[in-house]
Amino acid sequence: MFLRRLRTSAALRRGASDGGVLAALRAELSHELASSAPSDPPPFHSQDDPDFVTVRDAPRAQDVLLRRRGDSDEVLVSALLAPLQFADQAPLPRAALMKVFVSKPGAAPVLHFDCRTFWVGEDGGDADYAIDAVRYHPIPGDAAEGKYEGPEFRDLDPGLKAALREFLAARGVNSKLAGSILHHLLQKEHSQYVNWLKTLEMAFAKNH
């Protein structure tokens, strides 16, 4: 979703008072509308675990916040797209940053998991997630600078890492949820990008 170079003639470039910006915007907007889904993404829905409900998913915000309440605990999942990365000037498949908070109803301690969701293979195919860190907060918001919060997740015993992943899976956090989140966030970003193009097009058209 980046502005493509228009191969306009020298005469067209000379005749455009804006340097060809309006023409470039209209070409990009036409491309996005023709090649992608409608500009308004549908509300988030996890087919794998309908127990997750949307707490926050504002159209202009970059993140989504989900909640799943069970008999023994509550799970909050917050996610947003990770910054775009490149390899040899080519964009890599997008990933998302996902935070998972698990707590008991009416209890203060919170287990906090920092995770990444990513495509397995090409964009839009299967997805999975990886745990980067696990923290324990006696009270919400207990994180403090300089406080020891445990080792790097990659340095944990393999059996403990597998058990923690199973802990999340039992609460609906799995590869299916990761794929639903990643797909939704990409649709949402596309919608925001198209609306941004429309706003710029109107602004330049007024002065054309």
Secondary structure, DSSP 8 states (H G I E B T S, - for coil): ---------HHHHHH-TTTTHHHHHHHHHHHHHHHS--SS------SS-TT-EEEE--TT-SEEEEEEE-SS-EEEEEEEE----EETTEE---EEEEEEEEE-TT---EEEEEEEEEEESSTTSEEEEEEEEEEEESSTT---TT------GGGS-HHHHHHHHHHHHTTT-SHHHHHHHHHHHHHHHHHHHHHHHHHHHHHHHHT-
